[in-house]
Amino acid sequence: MRMIAKSRLRQFWSGSPACRDAKRQMTEWYNFCEAAEWNTPHEFKADIRTASILKNNRVVFNLCGNKYRIVVLMDYIRRGMLTLRVSHYLVNSDRDWTPDKEGWCDIGTGNRSSVMMNRMVQVIEASERR
């Protein structure tokens, strides 16, 4: 998979001394995802059973024993992953996500998701031309 926005991971673990323990696992997670070749959510879920698949091609990964959460936008066709958010598991972010009876669901606008997906497509296509 093409991983986009590793800088968000770096900013997270270097932004606070309390988050430095995330560096090793986030680096390992990044390398694992970069080497993976998932074509469908089913293939992805077979590899990583602990991740949560959300609406609008988003996936939540829990790292460091559920201490940290990474939310990504997946593009299975172009094999791209855009890191949307990195946070502590306990951070409440009602603006973007809310729990429902079946797990996490996206309550953001569809337009915002479309803009992010289009941007990811542009980045992937630009890297293919190089």
N, C-alpha and C positions, 0 to 999 in steps of 0.2 A: 504494500500500500504506500502511496505517497503521503507523507506526513507533512502537514502545513502548520506553522506557528509553534515550533519548538521553543521559540523565545518566550512564549507564555509560561511554559514549564520552568524555564530558567528564572524568569522574573518571580515566580512563585517561591521556589526554594531559596533564592538568594534575597528575597524581600524581607524575611524575618528569621532570626536565629531559631525560632520555634519550629520552622518548616524545613530546616536543613536535613532532617532525617528522610525527607521525601526524595532527595536528589538521586540516590542509588536506585530506588524502585521506579521512579519516573523515567530514569534513563533506560533501565531494563525494559519497562513497558514500551517506551518509544521504539527501541531497537526491535522488540518482538513484533510490534505492529508494522513496522517498516518492512520486515522480512515476510510478513504474512501476505497471502493472496486470497482474499475473501471475495467471492462473486455474488453471494446472496447473504441475507441475514441468517439463513439457516446454517450455512457454512461457518459464519462468524460465531453463532451461538454454540455450535458443536465444539469449537476451539476454546471459547471463553464463556463458560456457563454462568459465571458470577456477574457478568455485565448485564445491564438492563437496556433493552431496546425500546426506544420511545417513538412517538409519532414524528413525522417529518424527517425521517432518516437520521435521528439523533440517537446517540448511545451514551450511557453513563458507565464509567469504569470506577470501581472502588479500589483504592490502593492502600498499602500500609495497614492492613487489618481494618479496613473501612474508615481509616482516619482522614483520608483525602479522597476527593471526587474529581474526576475529569469528565467533562461533557464534550463530545465531538459530534461533528456533522459528517455523516458517511456518504460517499458516492461510490457505490459498488460497481457501477458501469465503468467509470474512469479510474477506479481503485484509488480513491483519495480520501483522506481524513483531515478535517479542519478542526483544530482545537478551539472550542468556543469558550470554555471556562475551566479554571482550575481553582478548587476551593477546599476548605476544611469541610468534613462531612456534616458537621453540626451547623454550618452557616445556613441561615434561613434566607432564601431568596425568592420571596413570593412574587417578585416581578416577572421571573422567567419560568418558574416551575412550581407546581403544587401537587401534593400527594392526592390521589383519588383512591377509590376502593380497590382498584386493580394494580396500583403501583404509581409510578410517576408519569405525568402527562404534560405535554407542552401547552402552555396557555398563551404563548407569544402569538403575534400576528402572522398569518401566512405570508404576507408581503415581505416581512423581515427575513423569514426563512428562505424565500425565493431569492432575495438579494444576496444572502450569504452563499447559497448554492451557486448562483451565477458567478460570484467572485471566485469561489473555489474552482469552478470549471475554467475560468480565465487563467488562474495560476497554473493549473495542471496543463492546459493546452500550451501555455507559454513555455513551460519546462520541457514539453515534448518537442517543441521547435528547436530547442538548443542543441 
